[in-house]
Amino acid sequence: MVGNLKTQTPTHHVAVLAFPFGTHAGPLLSLVVRLAAAAPHVVFSFIATSKVNTSLFSKSPSSSLLHNVKAHDIPDGLPEGFVPPRNPEVAIGFFFKAAPANFMRSLKDAEAATGLKIGCLVSDAFFWFLGDMAEGMKVPWVPVWTGGPRSLLVHVETDFIRHRLGTSRDGKQCLDFLPGFSKVKIPDLPEGVVENLESPVGSLLYQMGQTLPKATAVAINSFEELEPEVVNLLKSRFQKFLNVGPFSLIASSPSPPLIKDDSGCLEWLDKHKPASVAYISFGSVVTPPPHELAAFAQALIESGFPFIWSFRGNIEDVLPKGFNKSGLNGKIVPWAPQVQVLGHASTGAFVTHCGWNSILESIVGGVPMICRPFFGDQKLNMNTVEAVWEIGVGVEGGVITKDGAMMALELTLKHKEGNKMREKIMVLKNLARQAAVSNGSSPRAFNNLVEIVTK
């Protein structure tokens, strides 16, 4: 959605504070672009690190077309010359320590640049301390949760979960005391709920869960009909809980944006039978270890299933010695237009890390999943996909082996279990489409959000 491109003199000012790690900032900007199109009289100051802003605004043609979305850079908080290790927790720790003071400076700079006082703070939900900041400024605070409703619920209900479990850490114990969680076990929970309580991310998530009920409204990239029990419980915990997704479906209406398909994925898919191709992407943050990538490559070679693999790095590093990649029955690309690939009739399985955006895009595309989660909410997401919705399968033993990968590929692409998953995911796909129509639950929630943010 590009929306109203006419230049209007802005009368209102909203500050948007993005979490500059993982894939958090992209969905937040996607929502801001929709808000800016719906409210051309409001200027949105999008505050993130220069690295994130440069990346996002160069990739998002809609945001550059909108006169009322302005990028503002904030320091990353790292000491000069410090090179953070691969584990992002160290960099997150430095960023959070410096964030309150840096944000205050950035808010003053944004006010000076626009000549308008800030009337609302929209932020990533991780920034729990903005609740106090908004209170001091006497403006609404609207946090946006970029994960799913289940992971949000466990962070809000952390004290209750810890109380009910007591000292028990029996991996087989189910969380049947929470509505809709009878198939969730302790090992499925994200860190910070009952394990890794003192880690920087664990304590951040705990503080967030305690603070979010004070927010004016909490918005989420989901739709009400996906998890009615969980949504109703969250509605009772928050002042307002607004399901304004799936972003991939709504942000592209009424007409989808032109996505570059430089690698020719869609043309390649046109030549294959319906539901016959595996699409593989583990997201942009974590890559499976080399031995797992090699095992998956072996499974693709031996099974012969056609595939598109969005692969970062050199595929030859994980292929068997002496094997020529031209012998693969697939397409290896550095980047694929994921929403369009998942929406193509030939795509029959999605091998994924179970990030929330990817799960929603798979539902919108009607494609069953093969799950290899790594951290955060991904195990809980996999449990939901496999045990609750029954629209996918986890790799056997939680790590990729050649035999486990072959079994999962055959199950989803060849066997009747795959057809059953396809039928079940089509039900969710239809619910998503109904939620996204002009008078559906998501646009109604979005209109409510526009009203709160632009008051």
HELIX and SHEET records of a PDB file:
HELIX    1   1 ALA A   25  ALA A   38  1                                  14    
HELIX    2   2 SER A   50  LYS A   59  1                                  10    
HELIX    3   3 PRO A   61  LEU A   65  1                                   5    
HELIX    4   4 PRO A   88  THR A  114  1                                  27    
HELIX    5   5 LEU A  130  MET A  137  1                                   8    
HELIX    6   6 PRO A  149  VAL A  156  1                                   8    
HELIX    7   7 THR A  158  LEU A  165  1                                   8    
HELIX    8   8 ILE A  186  ASP A  188  5                                   3    
HELIX    9   9 PRO A  200  THR A  211  1                                  12    
HELIX   10  10 LEU A  212  LYS A  214  5                                   3    
HELIX   11  11 GLU A  224  LEU A  226  5                                   3    
HELIX   12  12 PRO A  228  ARG A  237  1                                  10    
HELIX   13  13 PHE A  247  ILE A  250  1                                   4    
HELIX   14  14 CYS A  265  LEU A  269  1                                   5    
HELIX   15  15 PRO A  290  SER A  303  1                                  14    
HELIX   16  16 ILE A  315  ASP A  317  5                                   3    
HELIX   17  17 LYS A  325  GLY A  327  5                                   3    
HELIX   18  18 GLN A  338  LEU A  342  1                                   5    
HELIX   19  19 TRP A  356  GLY A  365  1                                  10    
HELIX   20  20 GLN A  378  ASN A  383  1                                   6    
HELIX   21  21 THR A  384  VAL A  388  3                                   5    
HELIX   22  22 GLU A  396  GLY A  398  5                                   3    
HELIX   23  23 LYS A  402  LEU A  413  1                                  12    
HELIX   24  24 LYS A  416  ALA A  436  1                                  21    
HELIX   25  25 SER A  441  THR A  454  1                                  14    
SHEET    1   A 7 VAL A  69  ASP A  73  0                                        
SHEET    2   A 7 VAL A  42  ALA A  48  1                                        
SHEET    3   A 7 HIS A  12  LEU A  17  1                                        
SHEET    4   A 7 CYS A 120  ASP A 124  1                                        
SHEET    5   A 7 TRP A 141  TRP A 145  1                                        
SHEET    6   A 7 VAL A 218  ILE A 220  1                                        
SHEET    7   A 7 PHE A 241  ASN A 243  1                                        
SHEET    1   B 6 GLY A 330  VAL A 333  0                                        
SHEET    2   B 6 PHE A 307  SER A 310  1                                        
SHEET    3   B 6 VAL A 277  SER A 281  1                                        
SHEET    4   B 6 THR A 347  THR A 352  1                                        
SHEET    5   B 6 MET A 369  CYS A 371  1                                        
SHEET    6   B 6 GLY A 392  GLY A 394  1                                        
END                                                                             
